[in-house]
Each structure stands twice: as structure tokens, then as C-alpha cells.
Amino acid sequence: MTQAVQAPGATQALAGVRVLDMTHVQSGPSATQLLAWLGADVVKLEAPSGDITRKQLRDLPDVDSLYFTMLNCNKRSITLNTKTDRGKEILTELIRRSDVMVENFGPGAVDRMGFTWERIKEINPRIIYASIKGFGEGPYTNFKAYEVVAQAMGGSMATTGFEDGPPTATGAQIGDSGTGVHVVAGILAALYQRESTGRGQRVNVAMQHAVLNLCRVKLRDQQRLGHGALREYPNTDFGDEVPRSGNASGGGQPGWAVRCAPGGPNDYVYVIVQPVGWAPITELIGRPELANDADWATPEARLPKLGKMFQLIEEWTLGLPKWEVLEKLNAHNIPCGPILSTKEIIEDASLAANDMVVEVEHPTRGTFTTVGNPLKLSDSPVKVTSSPLLGEHNTEVYGELGLGDEELSTLKTNGVI
């Protein structure tokens, strides 16, 4: 497997940007990992006990979990007990030397350390201080937020699943990693604005807000409900809120996941029926007469019977494996995609060729597979490197602050690092 190699003399987009990463679990680390892949020097500050995910969901004993390693590549790790006086002094110096500081502690946790925004910008007026919280200001502010809690309260779960089933979580981590992408956008905007103002600023992103931003089409449909039933949905009954609609696209072009042979849990192809695609679909399914049948020929005629339309398509796909269905539909430029299982994705040669599924060498676990950088910049190629061991870069980073070996030994003995 090959990875992009940086051209001689080239620099990455965020080269020279120092990020103080005080995040843990997923939402924050996903953001700072993207910044690291863009070339920032990301220094992950951990308590001496380490990020809790180092030990969570372990597949091998006594090594960092995949949970941790897949969210913390390309970073440096230092340990620091910020509850000690000396720890606070060192943290002050780290803030002074950083361009960006990112945290996702509970509301007010960093303030209680003695580092309010007023204090932080006093230490370093140019710093961008980014925070991830579960919710914005209001009645939910102090609620504990997790991935699926954010999905529940951001509009995703109420609109995911089938009409006769319960609210359903999506496998995509839109609450955590989805928020992380939003945070990166805010940080990059703040860095750009600093070029003209010379000042840093606060960046705040709430998980609920990020999920809501990703669910905006459902708020679109909530307003459309005021003017009648949502004809693009397969549902027959509509109340005063957007219903769960299974695999329906809910957009301008109807779509559905149809079953294929041999009938396994992921033997499906998602098919979208555009007006121009209806005639070739009728040929493929052996019902060419429907192409010009007044009851089927137009999108308006098909809308009231979407369920029957996809049933007819599925009667054809049930006799074919999904890759053959894909080939036949693509031959007619019909939008479609096979449902890829996690096993198929991790073994997909094209994803490996695009550096989206990469193998990384880890000092204690050996080789592991992870997701590569989805942001492709022509002048800023990325080589994914291993997540750091706990405190692996203490000597290196603290040496940059002027701390010598003797002091580092004392700090370790005293539980400061």
C-alpha cells in the first residue's frame, strides 16, 4: 500500500501552526487529528493517567486501543497534571507558545482550572481557543452529551428509521466526528481572520448544533408539511412532524435500497430514479411498456406509488448479485450504489489507492488499519503516522520550553508530568 509522499521542499498547509490539544474521547481528537493531517504541530496534553480511550474497547491487552489510535494519529503526546501549581505554570507557558487551543471538557471545567477566556487571551492575545460542548446556552447547557444524545437532540433520531419502528441512531458519528469537522472549519476561519486583525478569538461548537446543521433538510420538510403531505416520502399518514421514512431519499429524486441475491444483510443496492432513468429501468426490469404508460411515465404519476415502483425494481434485483446490478444500472447512468459492509470497505482496493484506508505501524500493537485524510490538498500531501504513546514527547516538548532532564525527573517524581 502506498501513501502520498511530500515533494522535496514542500510544506503542508498548516506548517508552523502549534495546536495545544486538550481534548479526549472522540469529538475533540477527531478535530485535532484533521489539523495534524493538514500539517499543524498538534501537542496532545493528557493527564498522567492518559486519555480514557487508550484503555477502552481494547482488542489486545496492555496496548493502546484502536479507539485511541484511530483518532490520534500524527500528534505528539505530553502528560501534565494541571491541578498542581507547577502544572498550571507549565500550562500557561504552553498556551503562550500555541496558536490554537482545543478542549472538550464539561462546561466550565477549564475555567475552574483558572484559565478563563479572559485569562487565556491575556496570556496570548493571538490564540484561537476552540471549545466543543454538548449544547449551547440554555436549559440543556449542563446536560451530559454523548454521540447518540446529540443525535437524539439534534433532529437525527426522530427522522431515522422506519415509520412503524423506534427512533434509530445512525452508524455515522455525526455527533462526535461531525462536530469535529465543524470545529476545524471554525478554527481555520479564525486563523484566517487573525491574519488581518492580529487577534485570536473564541470558537464554540455545540454537538447538538452540529447535528442540527446536518439535519437541515428535515427542518425544510417540517415547514413544507404546513402546505400538505410530503409526496416524495413513501409514508401514507402525515401528522404535524416529519415522519421516519425508512430508506427514502426524501429529496427531489426518489430513492430506495432494493434487495439483491443471495439475500445477505448487506446485499442491497440503493437506486435513485431520475426522470431520464425511468425508460432504461423499465427495459432492465422487463417491463418496457411502463415507459410510456400514462400511469407510470412521469415523475408526478409515479410519486403516489413509490412503494410499488421500487417493488417492481426489487423483483428484478432479487435475482442478481449487487455488483451485477451496479454494473447494469451504471451502464445506463442510473444513480446507484451498493451497500458496502465494513468488511468490504476495509478491503476496498480503490479506497486504499486513494489513501482513505491506510495501514499504520504502531510501536506496541504492530500494524493497524485506519481511515486516512479525506481532505485532499494538491500542495499539502499527508502521510498518516502512528498515534503517540502516553507522554512519548515529554522530553521533546518540555525541552522546547527550556526544561532540562533534571527538572523533568523531579516533575515526574512529584506527579506533575
C-alpha positions in Angstrom: 0.0 0.0 0.0 1.4 3.4 -1.0 0.8 6.8 0.5 1.4 10.3 -0.8 4.9 11.5 -0.3 5.6 15.2 0.2 7.6 16.7 -2.5 11.1 17.9 -1.5 11.0 21.4 -0.1 7.2 21.4 0.1 5.4 22.4 3.3 2.0 21.4 4.5 -0.9 23.9 4.7 -0.7 24.4 8.5 3.0 24.1 8.9 4.2 26.3 11.7 0.8 26.3 13.5 1.1 24.9 17.0 -2.1 23.3 18.5 -2.5 22.6 22.2 -4.8 19.6 22.2 -6.6 19.3 25.5 -9.3 17.0 24.1 -10.3 13.5 24.8 -12.6 10.7 23.6 -13.8 11.4 20.0 -15.2 14.8 19.1 -12.1 16.8 20.0 -9.5 14.3 18.9 -11.2 13.9 15.5 -10.9 17.7 15.0 -7.2 17.9 16.1 -6.3 14.9 14.0 -7.6 16.7 10.9 -5.5 19.7 11.9 -2.5 17.4 12.3 -3.1 15.9 8.9 -3.2 19.5 7.5 0.3 20.0 8.9 -0.2 21.5 12.3 2.1 20.5 15.2 -0.6 19.0 17.5 0.6 18.5 21.0 -1.9 16.3 22.9 -1.9 17.2 26.6 -3.0 14.3 28.7 -3.3 13.7 32.4 -0.6 11.3 33.7 -3.2 8.6 33.6 -3.9 9.3 29.9 -6.9 9.8 27.7 -9.6 7.3 28.9 -9.9 5.9 25.4 -6.4 4.4 25.5 -7.9 1.6 27.6 -11.5 1.5 26.2 -12.6 -1.3 23.9 -9.2 -2.9 23.8 -8.7 -5.8 21.4 -5.2 -6.5 22.7 -4.0 -6.5 26.3 -1.8 -3.7 27.5 -1.7 -1.7 24.3 -3.5 1.5 23.3 -6.9 0.6 21.9 -8.0 1.1 18.3 -10.4 3.7 19.7 -7.5 5.9 20.7 -5.1 5.1 17.9 -7.6 5.8 15.1 -8.3 9.3 16.5 -4.9 10.5 17.5 -2.5 9.9 14.5 0.2 12.4 13.6 0.2 14.0 17.1 2.8 14.4 19.9 1.8 13.4 23.5 2.8 15.1 26.7 1.5 14.4 30.2 0.7 17.2 32.7 -1.2 17.4 36.0 -2.9 20.7 35.6 -4.2 20.6 39.2 -0.8 21.3 40.6 0.7 24.7 40.9 3.7 23.8 38.7 1.4 22.2 36.2 -0.6 25.4 35.9 2.7 27.3 35.3 3.7 24.9 32.6 0.2 25.1 31.0 0.5 28.9 31.0 3.7 28.6 29.0 2.2 26.1 26.6 -0.7 28.5 26.0 1.7 31.4 25.4 3.5 29.4 22.7 0.4 28.0 20.9 -1.6 29.3 18.0 -4.7 27.2 18.8 -6.0 25.6 22.0 -8.8 23.0 21.7 -10.8 21.4 24.6 -14.0 19.4 25.0 -14.3 19.1 28.8 -17.6 19.6 30.6 -19.0 23.2 30.8 -16.8 25.4 33.0 -14.0 22.8 33.6 -11.2 24.9 32.1 -12.5 28.0 33.8 -12.3 26.1 37.1 -8.6 25.4 36.4 -8.1 29.1 36.5 -8.0 29.5 32.7 -11.0 31.6 31.7 -11.1 33.1 28.2 -10.1 36.4 29.7 -7.1 34.8 31.3 -6.1 32.9 28.2 -6.2 35.9 25.9 -4.2 37.8 28.4 -1.6 35.2 28.3 -1.7 35.0 24.5 -3.8 37.6 22.6 -3.3 35.8 19.3 -4.5 32.4 20.4 -7.6 30.7 18.9 -9.4 29.0 21.8 -11.9 26.4 20.5 -14.4 24.5 22.7 -16.7 21.7 22.0 -19.7 21.3 24.3 -22.9 19.3 24.1 -25.2 22.2 23.9 -25.4 25.9 23.6 -26.5 28.3 26.4 -29.9 27.5 27.8 -31.8 24.7 29.6 -29.6 21.9 28.2 -26.2 23.6 28.9 -25.2 21.2 31.7 -26.6 18.0 30.2 -24.0 15.3 29.7 -23.6 14.9 25.9 -22.6 11.7 24.1 -22.7 10.8 20.4 -26.3 9.4 20.4 -27.6 12.0 22.8 -26.5 14.6 20.3 -28.2 12.6 17.5 -31.4 12.4 19.7 -31.5 16.1 20.4 -30.3 17.4 17.0 -33.1 16.0 14.9 -31.4 12.9 13.6 -33.0 10.1 15.5 -36.6 11.3 15.2 -36.2 11.2 11.4 -34.1 8.0 11.1 -35.7 4.5 10.9 -38.9 3.1 9.5 -42.4 4.5 10.1 -43.5 1.7 12.3 -40.3 1.4 14.3 -38.5 3.3 17.0 -36.2 6.3 16.6 -32.8 5.0 15.3 -29.2 6.1 15.7 -27.1 6.4 12.6 -23.8 4.5 12.4 -22.1 7.7 11.2 -20.7 9.5 14.2 -22.3 12.8 13.3 -22.5 13.9 16.9 -18.8 13.4 17.7 -16.7 13.4 14.5 -19.4 15.5 12.7 -18.9 18.2 15.4 -15.1 17.8 15.0 -15.3 18.8 11.3 -17.4 21.9 12.2 -14.7 22.8 14.8 -12.0 22.6 12.2 -13.9 24.9 9.9 -14.2 27.4 12.8 -10.5 27.2 13.7 -9.4 27.7 10.1 -11.7 30.7 9.7 -10.3 32.2 13.0 -6.7 31.6 11.8 -7.5 33.4 8.6 -9.2 36.3 10.3 -6.2 36.6 12.6 -4.0 37.5 9.5 -5.9 40.8 9.2 -6.8 41.6 12.8 -3.8 40.2 14.6 -6.1 38.9 17.3 -7.2 35.4 18.3 -10.8 34.6 19.2 -13.2 32.1 20.8 -14.6 29.3 18.7 -17.6 27.4 20.2 -19.4 24.5 18.6 -22.1 22.5 20.3 -22.7 18.9 19.3 -26.5 19.5 19.2 -26.0 22.4 16.8 -23.6 20.4 14.5 -26.1 17.6 14.2 -28.9 20.1 13.5 -26.8 21.6 10.8 -26.5 18.2 9.2 -30.3 17.6 9.5 -31.4 20.9 7.9 -33.3 19.1 5.1 -35.6 17.7 7.8 -36.4 21.2 9.0 -37.1 22.1 5.4 -39.6 19.3 5.3 -41.1 20.3 8.7 -42.0 23.7 7.1 -43.3 22.1 3.9 -45.7 20.0 6.0 -47.7 23.1 6.6 -48.7 23.0 2.9 -49.7 19.3 2.8 -48.3 15.8 2.7 -44.7 15.2 1.6 -45.3 13.5 -1.7 -41.7 12.4 -2.0 -42.0 10.3 1.1 -43.4 6.7 0.9 -45.5 7.3 4.1 -49.3 7.3 3.8 -50.1 9.2 7.0 -48.6 12.6 8.0 -49.1 14.3 11.3 -47.6 17.6 12.3 -44.0 16.5 12.3 -41.7 14.9 9.8 -42.0 11.1 10.0 -39.4 8.4 9.8 -39.3 7.3 6.2 -37.0 4.3 6.0 -34.5 4.5 3.1 -36.4 7.1 1.2 -34.2 9.9 -0.1 -36.9 12.5 0.7 -35.3 14.7 -2.0 -36.3 15.7 -5.5 -35.4 12.3 -6.9 -36.9 9.2 -5.2 -34.5 6.5 -4.0 -34.7 3.2 -2.1 -32.4 0.3 -1.1 -33.5 -2.8 -3.0 -32.6 -6.3 -2.1 -30.2 -8.4 -4.2 -29.1 -12.0 -4.4 -28.2 -14.0 -2.4 -30.0 -12.1 0.3 -27.4 -11.4 2.9 -27.7 -8.5 5.4 -25.9 -6.1 3.0 -27.0 -7.5 -0.3 -28.7 -4.3 -1.3 -28.2 -1.6 -3.9 -29.5 2.0 -3.4 -31.3 3.1 -6.6 -32.4 6.6 -7.4 -35.0 7.0 -10.2 -34.5 10.2 -12.2 -36.9 11.1 -14.9 -34.3 10.3 -17.6 -33.6 7.0 -16.0 -37.1 5.6 -16.0 -37.2 4.3 -19.5 -33.9 2.3 -19.2 -35.0 0.9 -15.8 -38.2 -0.4 -17.4 -36.1 -2.2 -20.0 -33.8 -3.7 -17.4 -36.7 -5.0 -15.2 -38.5 -6.4 -18.2 -41.5 -4.0 -18.2 -40.7 -1.7 -21.1 -44.5 -1.0 -21.6 -44.3 1.2 -18.4 -42.1 3.7 -20.0 -45.0 5.3 -21.9 -47.8 4.2 -19.7 -49.7 7.3 -18.5 -49.9 5.8 -15.0 -46.1 5.5 -14.8 -44.4 7.6 -17.4 -43.9 10.9 -15.4 -42.5 11.6 -12.0 -45.8 13.1 -11.0 -47.6 9.8 -11.9 -45.0 7.7 -10.1 -45.0 9.7 -6.8 -48.2 8.2 -5.4 -46.9 4.7 -5.9 -43.2 4.8 -4.9 -43.6 1.6 -2.9 -44.9 -0.3 -5.9 -42.2 1.2 -8.2 -39.4 0.0 -6.0 -41.1 -3.3 -5.6 -41.0 -3.8 -9.3 -37.3 -2.9 -9.4 -36.6 -5.3 -6.5 -38.3 -8.2 -8.2 -35.5 -7.8 -10.8 -32.6 -7.2 -8.4 -33.5 -10.2 -6.2 -32.2 -12.4 -9.0 -28.8 -10.7 -9.3 -25.8 -10.1 -7.0 -25.4 -6.4 -6.1 -22.2 -5.9 -8.1 -24.0 -7.1 -11.3 -27.0 -4.8 -10.5 -24.5 -2.0 -10.1 -22.9 -2.7 -13.5 -26.2 -2.9 -15.3 -27.5 0.3 -13.8 -24.3 2.3 -14.3 -24.3 1.2 -18.0 -27.4 3.5 -18.3 -26.0 6.3 -16.0 -28.6 5.5 -13.3 -27.5 6.8 -9.9 -27.0 3.8 -7.6 -24.6 2.4 -5.0 -24.2 -1.0 -3.4 -24.5 -1.1 0.4 -20.9 -1.7 1.4 -20.3 -3.6 4.7 -17.5 -2.6 7.0 -15.6 -5.7 5.8 -16.0 -4.7 2.2 -14.9 -1.1 2.9 -11.7 -2.1 4.8 -10.8 -4.4 1.9 -11.7 -2.0 -0.9 -8.7 -1.5 -3.2 -9.9 1.8 -4.5 -10.2 3.3 -1.0 -6.7 2.1 -0.3 -5.4 3.6 -3.6 -7.0 6.9 -2.5 -5.3 6.7 0.9 -8.6 6.5 2.6 -8.0 3.1 4.2 -4.4 3.1 5.3 -2.1 0.8 7.3 0.0 2.4 10.0 2.8 1.0 12.0 2.4 1.3 15.8 5.3 0.8 18.2 3.5 -1.7 20.5 0.5 -3.1 18.6 2.1 -3.6 15.2 0.3 -2.6 12.1 -3.3 -1.3 12.3 -5.7 -0.1 9.7 -7.3 3.3 10.0 -9.2 5.9 8.0 -7.0 8.3 6.0 -7.3 12.1 5.5 -10.4 12.9 3.5 -9.2 16.4 2.8 -7.1 16.2 -0.4 -4.9 19.3 -1.0 -2.6 19.2 -4.0 0.2 21.1 -2.3 -0.2 19.5 1.1 0.1 15.7 0.9 -0.4 13.7 4.0 1.4 10.6 5.4 -0.6 9.1 8.3 1.7 8.3 11.2 1.1 6.5 14.4 -0.7 7.9 17.4 1.8 8.7 20.2 2.4 6.6 23.3 1.4 8.3 26.5 3.9 11.0 27.3 6.1 9.9 24.4 7.2 13.5 23.7 7.6 14.9 27.2 11.3 15.3 26.9 11.0 16.8 23.4 8.2 19.3 24.0 9.2 20.3 27.5 12.7 20.7 26.2 11.3 23.3 23.8 10.1 25.2 26.9 13.6 25.1 28.3 13.0 22.4 30.9 16.1 20.2 31.4 16.4 16.5 32.2 16.9 17.0 35.9 13.8 19.2 36.3 11.7 16.7 34.2 12.9 13.9 36.5 11.7 15.9 39.5 8.4 16.8 37.9 7.8 13.1 37.2 8.7 12.1 40.8 6.3 14.8 42.1 3.4 13.7 39.8 3.4 16.9 37.8 4.0 15.0 34.5 
